[in-house]
C-alpha cells in the first residue's frame, strides 16, 4: 500500500502540473515541461505495477475465504 502512495503522489502532482500547462493556466511556481513529463513517465510504470499487484492480492484475499468455506461445507 505504501508503494502506491509513494508513487501515486508524484504521479498526481505531475499530472496536475501537465494539465495546468496544457490548459494555459497560470501556475505560481514556474516549471520545466520536459522535467515534469520525465518524472510522470518514470513514475507511471512502477505505479501501474504496484496497482496491479494490489489488485491481484486483493482478489486472492477475497477468493481464498470463499474456497475455504466451500471446502468446509463438503
C-alpha positions in Angstrom: 0.0 0.0 0.0 2.8 2.4 0.8 4.3 1.9 -2.6 1.1 3.1 -4.2 1.1 6.2 -2.1 4.8 6.9 -2.7 4.4 6.5 -6.5 0.9 8.0 -6.6 1.5 11.3 -5.1 4.3 12.4 -7.6 2.2 11.0 -10.4 -0.9 13.0 -9.3 1.1 16.2 -8.8 2.9 15.9 -12.1 -0.4 15.2 -13.8 -1.9 18.3 -12.4 1.1 20.3 -13.5 0.8 18.9 -17.0 -2.9 19.7 -17.1 -2.3 23.3 -16.0 0.3 23.6 -18.7 -1.9 22.3 -21.4 -4.9 24.5 -20.3 -2.6 27.5 -20.3 -3.5 28.4 -16.7 -1.0 30.4 -14.6 0.9 28.3 -12.1 2.6 30.1 -9.2 5.8 28.0 -9.5 7.5 28.0 -12.8 8.4 24.5 -14.0 10.0 22.9 -17.0 7.6 20.9 -19.1 10.2 18.3 -20.1 11.2 17.6 -16.5 7.6 17.2 -15.4 6.9 14.8 -18.3 10.0 12.9 -17.5 9.0 12.4 -13.8 5.5 11.5 -14.8 6.7 8.9 -17.4 9.2 7.4 -15.0 6.8 7.1 -12.1 3.8 5.8 -14.1 5.2 2.3 -14.7 6.1 1.4 -11.1 2.7 2.8 -10.0 0.9 0.6 -12.5 2.9 -2.4 -11.4 2.1 -1.7 -7.8 -1.6 -1.2 -8.5 -1.7 -4.4 -10.5 -0.1 -6.4 -7.6 -2.5 -4.8 -5.2 -5.5 -5.8 -7.4 -4.3 -9.4 -7.7 -3.6 -9.8 -4.0 -6.9 -8.2 -3.1 -8.7 -10.6 -5.4 -6.9 -13.5 -3.8 -7.9 -12.2 -0.3 -11.5 -12.2 -1.5 -11.3 -15.6 -3.2 -9.4 -17.7 -0.7 -12.0 -17.5 2.1 -14.8 -18.4 -0.3 -12.8 -21.5 -1.4 -12.0 -22.5 2.2 -15.7 -22.1 3.2 -16.8 -24.2 0.2 -14.4 -26.9 1.2 -15.5 -26.8 4.8 -19.2 -27.4 3.8 -18.3 -30.7 2.0 
